[in-house]
Amino acid sequence: MRNNEERLGALNQGESPPVQQPQPPSQPEQTLQFVTPTEFVELPSKGEFYSDGHPLYNKDTIEIRYMTAKDEDILTSRALLKKGIAIDRFLQNIIVDKSIRVENLLIGDKNAILVAARITGYGPEYNAKIVCPSCNEHTGFDFNLEECGVISCGDYEKHNVQLTENKTFIAYLEKTNASVEVKLLTSKDEMDLLHLMESRRRKKLPESILTDQLHKMIVSVNGNDSREYINMFIEHMPAIDSRKLRTTYQQIIPNVDMSHEFVCSECNYEGEVDVPFGTNFFWPKQ
């Protein structure tokens, strides 16, 4: 008959129990935890030109996440590049506060984020082809993006500009003797202008980049905010006033100082050149 006690491990009379071997302590289950570093980017606007209730209202910095390999997938997506939204989608992805929308960013603040994001991904060195302002020769130039400073605001009194309570600017034009109120352009305004330019190109219509920009910028003329009145004014604005308004606008808006000292190797021209947002800014050949 089969001994069930032996089969089941039962003890015989007088038999000592087996010695239990100590078991090693259980190891906690290991999980991969990677935290992407972030940094705070100084906003040229200091949040002063956003409306009350905007997440950046009166905020002088914005927190962004360092660029990752997944972000590079966004920047190299053919579908997003074809639609012209790869950069904006990338920026939206790295902004920590998701209540902030890229399309509502002021152009100067967006530029600051672009420069900071590029540094986190590929470093501050940026080699780009530029055209010498003197001899028109194309040459390579090494920019250091960490040298790009912040221009909070220009000198209003120097440029005969008045800041309104609505965070717009009133400039005075001599030839037309007009007071022109302009607003700071947003990322959405910039995208609208690009789409309009592309639409004109597809329809083989003449370009109107300058007047299109004026239509976006100008809020009122001599206190009249009628779009019909503004459009009529733009169509008949003397070129000297148009140029004055656009130059003044660039000098007073909060932005990033992209200028670098440049010496041409061909003609020895010395002067300042701006960092170009070329095809290799986020797509370096390396």
Residue pairs with C-beta under 8 A, 6 or more apart in sequence:
4 10
5 12
11 17
36 65
36 66
36 68
37 65
37 66
38 63
38 64
38 65
38 66
38 96
39 63
39 64
39 66
39 116
39 120
40 61
40 62
40 63
40 64
41 61
41 62
41 63
41 64
41 112
41 113
41 116
42 60
42 61
42 112
42 150
43 56
43 59
43 60
43 61
43 62
43 109
43 112
43 254
44 106
44 108
44 109
44 111
44 112
44 150
44 151
44 152
44 254
44 255
44 256
45 56
45 106
45 108
45 109
45 152
45 184
45 254
46 58
46 59
46 60
46 152
46 254
47 56
47 57
47 58
47 59
47 60
48 58
48 167
49 106
49 167
49 184
49 254
50 56
50 57
50 58
50 106
51 57
51 167
54 104
55 97
55 99
55 100
56 62
56 100
56 105
56 109
62 95
62 97
62 100
62 109
62 113
63 95
63 96
63 97
64 94
64 95
64 96
64 113
64 116
64 117
64 120
65 93
65 94
65 95
65 96
66 94
66 120
66 121
67 94
67 117
67 118
67 120
67 121
67 122
71 90
71 93
71 94
71 121
72 121
74 80
74 86
74 89
74 90
74 93
75 86
75 87
75 90
75 282
75 283
76 86
76 283
77 86
80 86
80 89
84 191
84 194
84 195
84 198
87 114
87 282
88 102
88 103
88 187
88 191
90 117
90 282
91 102
91 110
91 113
91 114
91 117
92 101
92 102
94 117
95 102
95 113
102 110
102 187
103 186
103 187
103 188
103 191
104 186
104 187
104 188
105 113
105 186
105 187
106 184
106 185
106 186
106 187
106 254
107 184
107 185
107 186
107 187
107 189
107 190
107 253
107 255
108 151
108 184
108 253
108 254
108 255
108 256
109 254
110 187
110 190
111 255
111 256
111 258
112 150
112 256
114 277
114 281
115 145
115 148
115 256
115 275
118 126
118 145
118 281
118 282
119 145
119 146
121 282
122 282
122 284
122 286
124 144
124 145
124 146
125 142
125 143
125 144
125 145
126 142
126 143
126 144
126 145
126 275
126 280
126 281
126 284
127 140
127 141
127 142
127 143
127 280
127 284
128 140
128 141
128 143
128 275
128 276
128 278
128 280
128 281
129 138
129 139
129 140
129 141
129 276
129 278
130 138
130 139
130 140
130 141
130 262
130 273
130 276
131 137
131 138
132 138
132 139
132 262
132 264
132 266
132 267
132 269
133 269
133 271
133 273
134 264
134 267
134 269
134 271
135 264
135 266
135 267
135 269
137 264
137 266
137 267
139 264
139 265
139 266
141 260
141 262
141 273
143 260
143 275
144 260
145 275
147 260
148 256
148 257
148 258
148 275
149 256
149 257
150 254
150 255
150 256
150 257
151 254
151 255
151 256
151 257
152 254
153 252
153 253
153 254
154 161
154 251
154 252
154 253
155 252
156 162
156 163
156 169
156 252
159 171
159 248
159 251
159 252
160 171
160 172
161 169
161 170
161 171
161 248
161 252
162 169
162 170
163 169
164 170
164 181
167 183
167 184
168 181
168 182
168 183
168 184
168 219
169 181
169 182
169 183
169 249
169 252
170 179
170 180
170 181
170 182
171 179
171 180
171 182
171 244
171 245
171 248
171 249
172 178
172 179
172 180
173 179
173 180
173 237
173 241
173 244
173 245
174 241
174 244
175 238
175 240
175 241
176 233
176 237
176 238
176 241
178 221
178 222
178 233
178 241
179 221
179 222
179 223
180 218
180 220
180 221
180 245
181 218
181 219
181 220
181 221
181 225
182 217
182 218
182 219
182 245
182 249
183 217
183 219
184 253
184 254
185 216
185 217
189 216
192 216
193 209
193 212
193 213
193 216
196 212
197 207
197 209
197 212
200 206
200 207
200 208
201 207
210 242
210 246
211 234
211 235
213 246
214 234
214 237
214 242
214 245
214 246
215 230
215 231
215 234
217 245
217 249
218 230
218 233
218 234
219 225
220 230
221 229
221 230
221 233
224 230
258 274
258 275
259 272
259 273
259 274
259 275
260 272
260 273
260 274
260 275
261 270
261 271
261 272
262 269
262 270
262 271
262 272
262 273
263 269
263 270
264 270
